């Protein structure tokens, strides 16, 4: 449950401009689509992916860290990492890729591997009606066999040049831009629920307020006295 009185209390510490911006952005956020990245080792690419997720309304980013630790550079991500929800899969004694896949499937997502595989669906032909998690891997190695063997479908970007692959951050941006545009024009119920919006709004308020710990403690003390 979300404490709406607490939200109202915190709103007094935030400008109307910032509150309106939060609400506007939340109206364009979605969990109909999500992104998963597998062992991306270049911070520049990781940061650019975070930025694209924010720009195109993806609220959740799933990060598999079996070999490399994820890092988002503020200079490249432009602070976008503050507004995205991350799920990290990095246990030493587990298959983190399978853990990510199982988690996403339990939430109703179909697993879509992005790859220039011959049987891949072209981006413009992809069925956007189902909840989908798009998996991206590094350029040379691509996605692991764990993803390829457990994928519900494959997706590729049409290419007509000599080069057979795109930089991962570029591929993410192209796919999300296309899907976001089609989703907005559809009749699909792609927006966040009111509860999800309230939960994220509260997190964003707390992230933007200085001395939030003192303010939060004061609020709870006030409530305790009233009770």
C-alpha positions in Angstrom: 0.0 0.0 0.0 1.1 3.5 -0.8 0.9 6.2 2.0 -0.8 9.0 0.1 -0.7 11.3 3.0 3.1 10.8 3.0 3.1 11.7 -0.7 1.1 14.9 0.0 3.6 15.7 2.8 6.6 15.3 0.6 5.0 17.3 -2.2 5.4 20.5 -0.1 9.2 20.1 -0.5 9.0 19.9 -4.3 8.2 22.6 -6.9 5.0 22.5 -8.9 7.2 22.3 -12.1 9.0 19.2 -10.9 5.7 17.5 -9.7 4.0 18.2 -13.0 7.0 16.8 -14.9 7.0 13.6 -12.8 3.3 13.1 -13.5 3.7 13.8 -17.2 6.6 11.3 -17.5 4.7 8.7 -15.6 1.8 8.9 -18.0 4.3 7.8 -20.8 5.9 5.0 -18.7 5.2 1.3 -19.5 5.9 -2.2 -18.2 4.2 -3.7 -21.2 7.8 -3.9 -22.6 11.0 -4.3 -20.7 14.7 -4.7 -21.5 17.2 -7.2 -20.3 21.0 -6.9 -20.9 23.4 -9.8 -20.6 27.0 -9.1 -19.4 27.5 -5.8 -21.1 31.1 -4.8 -20.2 31.4 -1.4 -21.8 30.1 1.4 -19.5 29.5 3.7 -22.4 27.0 1.1 -23.9 25.4 0.4 -20.5 24.9 4.1 -19.9 23.5 4.7 -23.4 21.0 1.8 -22.9 19.8 3.3 -19.6 19.3 6.6 -21.3 17.3 5.1 -24.2 15.1 3.2 -21.7 14.2 6.5 -20.0 13.7 8.4 -23.2 11.3 5.7 -24.7 9.3 5.1 -21.5 10.7 1.8 -20.3 10.5 1.7 -16.5 12.4 -1.5 -15.8 15.8 -2.6 -16.8 17.0 -6.1 -16.0 20.8 -6.6 -15.7 22.6 -9.9 -15.9 26.0 -9.7 -14.3 27.5 -13.2 -14.5 30.9 -12.0 -15.9 30.9 -8.2 -15.7 29.6 -5.6 -13.2 27.1 -3.2 -14.6 28.0 0.5 -14.4 26.1 3.5 -15.7 28.2 6.7 -16.3 26.3 9.8 -15.3 28.0 11.7 -18.1 26.5 9.4 -20.7 23.3 8.4 -19.0 22.6 12.1 -18.1 21.1 11.0 -14.7 18.5 8.7 -16.3 19.6 6.0 -13.9 17.7 7.8 -11.1 14.4 7.3 -12.8 14.7 3.7 -13.9 14.0 0.6 -11.8 16.8 -1.9 -11.9 16.7 -5.7 -11.3 20.2 -7.1 -10.9 21.0 -10.8 -11.3 24.5 -11.4 -10.0 24.6 -14.3 -7.6 27.8 -16.2 -7.6 26.2 -19.6 -7.1 23.4 -19.3 -9.6 22.7 -19.2 -13.3 21.9 -15.5 -13.4 20.6 -15.6 -17.0 18.1 -18.4 -16.2 17.1 -16.6 -13.0 16.3 -13.5 -15.0 14.3 -15.4 -17.6 12.3 -17.2 -14.9 11.6 -14.0 -13.1 10.3 -12.3 -16.2 8.2 -15.3 -17.3 6.7 -15.4 -13.8 5.6 -11.8 -14.5 3.9 -12.7 -17.7 6.6 -11.7 -20.2 7.5 -13.5 -23.3 11.3 -13.7 -23.9 12.5 -12.1 -27.1 16.1 -12.6 -28.1 17.4 -9.8 -30.3 19.6 -11.4 -32.9 20.3 -11.3 -36.7 19.3 -15.0 -36.6 17.7 -16.2 -39.9 14.5 -17.1 -38.2 14.2 -13.8 -36.5 11.1 -11.6 -36.9 11.7 -8.2 -38.5 11.1 -5.3 -36.2 8.3 -3.8 -38.3 6.5 -7.2 -38.2 6.7 -7.8 -34.5 3.4 -8.4 -32.6 3.3 -5.7 -29.9 0.1 -7.0 -28.2 2.0 -9.4 -25.8 4.1 -8.3 -22.8 7.6 -8.8 -24.0 11.1 -8.7 -22.5 13.8 -7.9 -25.1 17.2 -9.5 -24.4 20.4 -7.8 -25.7 23.9 -9.2 -25.7 27.4 -7.9 -26.7 28.1 -7.5 -30.4 30.6 -10.3 -31.0 29.4 -13.1 -28.7 25.8 -12.2 -28.9 23.3 -13.7 -26.4 24.2 -16.8 -24.5 22.8 -20.2 -25.3 20.6 -20.0 -22.2 18.7 -17.1 -23.7 18.6 -18.5 -27.2 17.3 -21.9 -26.0 14.6 -20.4 -23.8 13.5 -17.6 -26.0 9.9 -17.4 -27.1 10.8 -15.5 -30.2 13.6 -13.7 -32.1 13.8 -10.2 -33.3 16.1 -8.4 -35.8 16.5 -5.0 -37.3 16.4 -4.8 -41.1 19.9 -4.1 -42.4 21.0 -3.7 -46.0 24.7 -2.9 -45.7 27.8 -5.0 -45.5 27.9 -4.9 -41.7 25.9 -7.6 -40.0 25.5 -6.1 -36.6 24.8 -2.8 -34.8 26.3 -1.4 -31.6 24.2 -2.7 -28.8 23.2 0.7 -27.6 22.2 1.8 -31.1 20.1 -1.4 -31.5 18.3 -0.8 -28.2 17.4 2.7 -29.2 16.2 1.7 -32.7 14.0 -1.1 -31.3 12.5 0.9 -28.4 11.8 3.9 -30.6 9.9 1.8 -33.1 8.0 -0.2 -30.5 7.2 2.9 -28.5 5.8 4.7 -31.5 3.6 1.7 -32.5 2.5 1.1 -28.9 1.3 4.7 -28.5 -0.8 4.4 -31.6 -2.4 1.1 -30.6 -5.5 0.3 -28.4 -3.3 -1.8 -26.1 -3.5 -1.0 -22.3 0.2 -0.3 -22.0 0.3 2.4 -19.3 1.2 1.8 -15.7 -1.6 1.2 -13.2 -2.6 3.9 -10.7 -0.8 2.0 -7.9 2.4 1.6 -9.9 2.3 5.3 -10.7 1.9 6.2 -7.1 4.7 3.9 -6.0 7.2 5.3 -8.6 6.0 8.9 -7.9 6.9 8.4 -4.2 10.3 7.0 -5.1 11.0 9.9 -7.4 9.9 12.5 -4.8 12.3 10.9 -2.2 15.1 10.9 -4.7 14.7 14.6 -5.5 14.4 16.0 -1.9 17.5 16.9 0.0 17.7 15.7 3.6 15.0 13.2 2.8 15.9 10.9 5.8 15.4 13.7 8.3 12.2 14.8 6.6 10.9 11.2 6.6 11.8 10.7 10.2 10.0 13.9 11.2 6.9 12.7 9.3 6.8 9.4 11.1 7.4 11.0 14.5 4.5 13.4 13.8 2.2 10.4 12.8 3.2 8.5 15.9 2.3 11.5 18.2 -1.1 11.9 16.5 -1.8 8.2 17.1 
